[in-house]
Amino acid sequence: MRLHITFVLFLAWIFASSYASNGAAAAWTTLLFVVLLFLCVLLHEFGHIFTAQAFGVPTPYVTLLPIGGVAQLERIPEEPWEELLIAIAGPAVNVAIAAALIVFAHAHLGATAAMGIDDMQVPIVDRLATVNLFLALFNLIPAFPMDGGRVLRSALASRMGFVRATERAASIGQFIAFVLGFIGLFHNPILVFVAIFVYLAASSEAHSVALRAVSHGVPVRQAMMTQFVTLLPDTHIDDAIEALLRTAQRAFPVVDGNGGFVGILDRTDILRARKQVGPDARVADAMTVPAPTVDCRATLEHAFRAMQDNSASTVGVTDAAGKLVGLVTSETLAEMMALMALPGRAENGGALNQVTPPVRGLDSSAP
């Protein structure tokens, strides 16, 4: 489980604002309610996790944010009905929690609890039961990243295919985001932030699915970049700056004397090292390690997954001996999407790039 820094800051802000308004007792009560609320959110996410694992979909982690939780699935379920069950498992957990609070804790649902979620006079169990039902209904809104968006996609995918279903569901989600934002301007500013998040998440989901579809079954050798400059770990950072200025690259693979891929150095790393360490800084002081790699016999889909799993913009392609033979970047994938959109392109993408030895540039000692 991962706690985003904004989640911790959110808890601190809730406590401080409640303390300033109503004193210490109210602040601790409010904090307890918020913590219990996010415990319900966490159980909601574990509903997704356990259902996904039942279908063989690993879920490495779940992240808690101020606006909720996100369970990271390693892959999208192969069958639409599997995604449907995974999606509704979360809201079902919230309904089960509300039912348990009503039966075992004698919680009461009514106008008082619904309108007084932040009212200290309303018992916590009443507020928790009400909020859980609200979470179940809110998450069923047909917009990514809410569960309703995935339910909608699973329903559409059985008739129009997964990619088109994602595009249609994302468009509907963006429309709903505009509606939420418009309502928020006049009633609740928090809805504006929710609308922005929903809009961006819908766009990201559609883009991610399109990339995954394009990369499916395509050999990584057909899409990797083979003309690039490499750096050695003991190269001075000023030489890296020179390479940055005279090339179009924004990320430089770092290789050892045998051509093995040992790390990646991007523009931000270069500038940070030059500022903090000075001209004596070496590439090894600033490069990011370990850098994600895929075998040259893998498919582009594996490279895309490695890029996502490591939150990286560059993936190295290595041969059987571990030597770097190519790079796959986010720009590479974007160009491939543009090529696949051209009329007459083969479904497998064709030969997008002939494999040639990489330009070593500053790495004159590499083979």
C-alpha positions in Angstrom: 0.0 0.0 0.0 1.3 3.4 -1.0 0.4 6.7 0.7 0.7 9.6 -1.7 2.2 12.7 0.0 -0.9 14.7 -0.8 -2.9 12.2 1.3 -0.7 12.8 4.4 -1.0 16.6 3.8 -4.8 16.2 3.4 -5.0 14.5 6.8 -2.9 17.3 8.4 -5.0 20.0 6.8 -8.2 18.3 8.0 -6.9 18.1 11.6 -5.6 21.7 11.6 -8.7 23.3 10.2 -11.0 21.4 12.6 -8.8 22.3 15.5 -8.8 25.9 14.6 -12.6 25.9 14.2 -13.9 23.6 17.0 -11.0 22.7 19.3 -8.9 19.6 20.0 -11.8 17.2 20.7 -13.6 17.9 17.5 -10.3 17.8 15.6 -9.5 14.3 16.8 -13.1 13.1 16.2 -12.9 14.5 12.6 -9.6 12.9 12.0 -10.9 9.5 13.3 -13.9 9.7 10.9 -11.6 10.6 7.9 -9.2 7.7 8.8 -12.2 5.3 9.1 -13.5 6.6 5.8 -10.3 5.9 4.0 -10.2 2.5 5.6 -13.4 1.8 3.8 -11.8 3.2 0.6 -8.9 0.8 1.1 -11.4 -2.2 1.6 -13.1 -1.0 -1.6 -9.8 -1.3 -3.4 -9.1 -4.7 -1.9 -12.5 -5.8 -3.4 -11.0 -5.1 -6.8 -7.7 -6.7 -5.9 -9.1 -10.0 -4.7 -11.5 -10.3 -7.6 -8.7 -9.5 -10.0 -6.4 -12.1 -8.5 -9.2 -14.7 -8.8 -8.9 -14.1 -12.6 -5.1 -14.3 -12.5 -4.5 -10.6 -12.8 -1.7 -9.5 -10.3 -2.1 -6.3 -8.4 1.2 -5.2 -7.0 0.1 -2.1 -5.1 -2.7 0.3 -4.2 -2.2 4.0 -3.8 -4.3 6.2 -1.4 -4.9 9.7 -2.7 -7.0 12.6 -1.1 -9.8 11.8 -3.6 -9.7 8.0 -3.1 -7.7 5.0 -3.9 -6.3 3.4 -7.0 -5.5 -0.3 -7.4 -2.8 -0.9 -10.0 -3.6 -3.9 -12.1 -0.7 -5.3 -14.1 -2.9 -6.0 -17.1 -6.4 -5.5 -18.2 -8.6 -8.6 -18.0 -8.9 -10.5 -21.2 -12.7 -11.0 -21.1 -15.2 -8.1 -20.7 -17.2 -10.0 -18.1 -14.0 -10.3 -16.0 -13.5 -6.6 -16.0 -17.2 -6.1 -15.2 -16.9 -8.3 -12.0 -13.6 -6.6 -11.0 -15.2 -3.2 -11.4 -18.4 -3.8 -9.4 -16.5 -5.6 -6.6 -15.4 -2.3 -5.1 -18.8 -0.7 -4.8 -20.2 -4.1 -3.6 -17.7 -3.9 -0.7 -19.0 -0.4 0.2 -22.6 -1.7 0.2 -21.6 -4.6 2.4 -19.9 -2.3 4.9 -23.0 -0.1 5.1 -25.2 -3.2 5.6 -22.9 -4.4 8.3 -23.0 -1.1 10.1 -26.8 -1.1 9.9 -27.1 -4.6 11.2 -24.4 -4.9 13.8 -23.7 -1.2 14.8 -27.4 -0.1 14.5 -26.5 2.7 12.1 -29.4 4.8 10.9 -29.7 6.1 7.3 -31.8 9.2 6.9 -31.8 12.8 5.9 -30.0 13.8 9.1 -27.0 11.5 8.4 -27.0 12.3 4.7 -27.0 16.1 5.2 -24.7 16.0 8.3 -21.6 14.1 7.2 -19.4 16.8 8.8 -21.8 17.3 11.7 -20.2 16.2 15.0 -23.6 15.7 16.5 -24.4 12.8 14.1 -22.9 9.5 15.3 -19.9 8.3 13.4 -21.6 5.0 12.5 -24.5 6.8 10.9 -22.1 9.0 8.8 -19.9 6.0 7.8 -22.9 4.0 6.6 -24.2 6.9 4.6 -20.8 7.7 3.1 -20.3 4.1 2.1 -23.5 4.1 0.1 -22.5 7.4 -1.4 -19.2 5.9 -2.4 -20.9 2.9 -4.0 -23.2 5.2 -6.1 -20.5 7.8 -6.9 -18.1 5.1 -8.2 -20.7 3.8 -10.5 -20.7 7.1 -12.5 -19.8 6.0 -16.0 -16.5 7.9 -16.2 -12.9 6.8 -15.8 -11.3 6.2 -13.4 -14.4 5.4 -11.5 -15.7 1.9 -11.6 -18.7 2.8 -13.6 -16.4 3.8 -16.5 -15.0 0.3 -16.5 -18.4 -1.2 -16.2 -19.5 0.8 -19.3 -16.4 -0.2 -21.2 -17.0 -3.9 -20.5 -20.5 -3.6 -21.7 -19.5 -1.8 -24.9 -16.4 -4.1 -25.5 -18.6 -7.1 -26.2 -20.1 -5.3 -29.2 -17.5 -3.0 -30.6 -14.1 -4.2 -29.5 -11.9 -3.2 -26.6 -10.1 -0.2 -28.1 -13.3 1.4 -29.6 -15.1 0.7 -26.3 -12.4 2.5 -24.4 -12.6 5.5 -26.7 -16.4 5.7 -26.4 -16.3 5.3 -22.6 -13.5 7.9 -22.3 -15.5 10.4 -24.4 -18.6 9.8 -22.1 -16.3 10.3 -19.1 -15.0 13.5 -20.4 -18.5 14.8 -21.0 -19.4 13.9 -17.4 -16.3 15.7 -16.2 -17.5 18.9 -18.0 -20.9 18.5 -16.2 -19.3 18.0 -12.8 -17.0 20.9 -13.4 -19.9 23.2 -14.4 -21.9 22.1 -11.3 -18.9 22.6 -9.1 -18.4 26.2 -10.3 -21.8 27.1 -8.7 -22.1 24.7 -5.8 -19.0 23.0 -4.6 -15.4 23.9 -5.7 -14.2 20.4 -4.9 -16.2 19.0 -7.8 -14.0 21.2 -10.1 -10.9 19.3 -9.0 -12.8 16.0 -9.3 -13.8 17.0 -12.8 -10.3 17.8 -13.8 -9.0 14.5 -12.4 -11.8 12.6 -14.2 -11.1 14.3 -17.5 -7.3 13.7 -17.4 -7.8 10.1 -16.2 -10.2 9.4 -19.1 -7.7 10.8 -21.6 -4.9 8.8 -20.1 -6.9 5.6 -20.2 -7.8 6.0 -23.8 -4.2 6.8 -24.8 -2.8 3.9 -22.7 -5.2 1.3 -24.3 -4.4 2.6 -27.8 -0.7 2.3 -27.2 -1.2 -1.2 -25.8 -3.2 -2.2 -28.8 -0.7 -0.8 -31.3 2.2 -2.6 -29.5 0.5 -6.0 -29.3 2.4 -8.6 -31.2 4.9 -6.2 -32.8 8.5 -7.3 -32.4 10.4 -4.7 -30.4 13.2 -4.7 -33.1 10.7 -3.2 -35.6 10.0 -0.2 -33.4 13.1 0.5 -31.4 15.4 3.5 -32.0 18.8 2.4 -33.1 20.6 5.7 -33.8 21.5 7.3 -30.5 24.5 8.6 -28.5 25.6 6.6 -25.4 27.7 7.8 -22.5 30.1 6.0 -20.2 29.7 6.1 -16.4 33.0 8.1 -15.9 32.2 10.7 -18.5 32.3 14.3 -17.2 28.9 15.9 -16.8 30.0 18.8 -19.1 30.5 16.3 -21.9 27.0 15.1 -21.3 25.8 18.7 -21.6 27.6 19.1 -24.9 25.9 15.9 -26.2 22.6 17.3 -25.0 23.1 20.5 -27.0 24.3 19.0 -30.2 21.8 16.1 -30.5 18.0 15.8 -30.4 18.2 13.4 -27.5 16.7 14.2 -24.1 17.8 10.9 -22.5 21.1 9.1 -22.9 21.7 5.4 -22.2 24.8 4.8 -20.1 26.8 1.7 -21.0 29.9 0.0 -19.6 33.0 -0.8 -21.6 31.4 -3.9 -23.0 28.3 -2.2 -24.2 26.1 -3.4 -21.4 23.2 -1.1 -20.4 23.8 0.2 -16.9 21.6 3.2 -16.5 19.8 6.2 -18.1 20.7 9.9 -17.9 18.0 12.4 -18.9 18.1 16.2 -19.2 16.8 16.8 -15.7 19.6 14.5 -14.2 22.2 16.3 -16.2 21.2 19.8 -15.1 20.7 18.7 -11.5 24.2 17.2 -11.3 25.8 20.2 -12.9 24.1 22.5 -10.4 24.6 20.5 -7.2 28.0 18.8 -7.8 29.6 21.1 -10.3 31.8 20.4 -13.4 33.6 17.6 -11.6 30.4 15.5 -11.6 30.4 12.3 -13.5 27.6 10.6 -15.4 27.6 7.8 -12.8 26.8 10.4 -10.1 23.6 11.5 -11.9 22.2 8.5 -13.9 19.1 6.6 -12.9 19.7 3.0 -12.0 18.5 0.4 -12.6 17.0 1.3 -16.0 14.2 -1.0 -17.4 15.2 -3.3 -20.2 13.6 -5.9 -22.5 15.1 -8.6 -24.6 15.5 -7.9 -28.3 13.3 -10.9 -29.0 10.4 -9.5 -27.0 7.4 -7.7 -28.3 6.8 -4.0 -28.1 4.0 -4.7 -25.6 6.6 -5.9 -23.1 8.6 -2.7 -23.6 5.4 -0.7 -23.0 4.6 -2.6 -19.9 8.2 -2.1 -18.6 7.8 1.6 -19.2 4.6 1.7 -17.3 5.7 -0.5 -14.4 8.8 1.7 -13.8 7.2 5.0 -14.6 10.0 5.5 -17.2 10.1 7.3 -20.5 12.9 5.1 -21.9 13.4 1.3 -22.1 16.6 -0.3 -23.2 16.6 -3.2 -25.7 19.4 -5.7 -25.1 20.7 -8.8 -26.9 21.4 -12.2 -25.5 24.8 -11.0 -24.2 23.2 -8.0 -22.4 24.5 -5.4 -24.8 22.4 -2.4 -25.6 21.1 -2.6 -29.2 18.2 -0.2 -29.2 15.9 2.1 -27.2 12.1 2.4 -27.0 10.9 5.8 -25.8 7.6 7.4 -25.3 8.2 9.4 -28.5 8.8 6.1 -30.3 5.4 4.8 -29.2 3.8 8.0 -30.2 5.4 7.9 -33.7 4.2 4.3 -34.1 0.7 5.2 -33.2 0.8 7.9 -35.9 2.2 5.4 -38.5 -0.5 2.8 -37.6 -3.2 5.4 -38.2 -2.0 5.9 -41.8 -4.2 4.3 -44.4 -2.9 1.0 -45.8 -0.6 0.2 -42.9 -0.3 -3.5 -42.1 -1.9 -4.5 -38.8 1.5 -5.6 -37.4 3.1 -2.2 -38.2 5.5 -3.3 -40.9 9.2 -2.6 -40.7 9.2 0.6 -38.9 12.9 0.8 -38.4 15.8 -1.2 -39.8 18.1 -2.5 -37.1 21.6 -0.9 -37.4 24.4 -0.5 -34.9 23.8 2.4 -32.5 26.0 5.5 -32.8 28.2 5.4 -29.8 29.2 9.1 -29.9 31.1 9.9 -26.8 31.5 6.2 -25.9 34.4 5.6 -28.2 35.7 2.7 -26.2 32.5 0.6 -26.7 32.5 -2.0 -29.5 
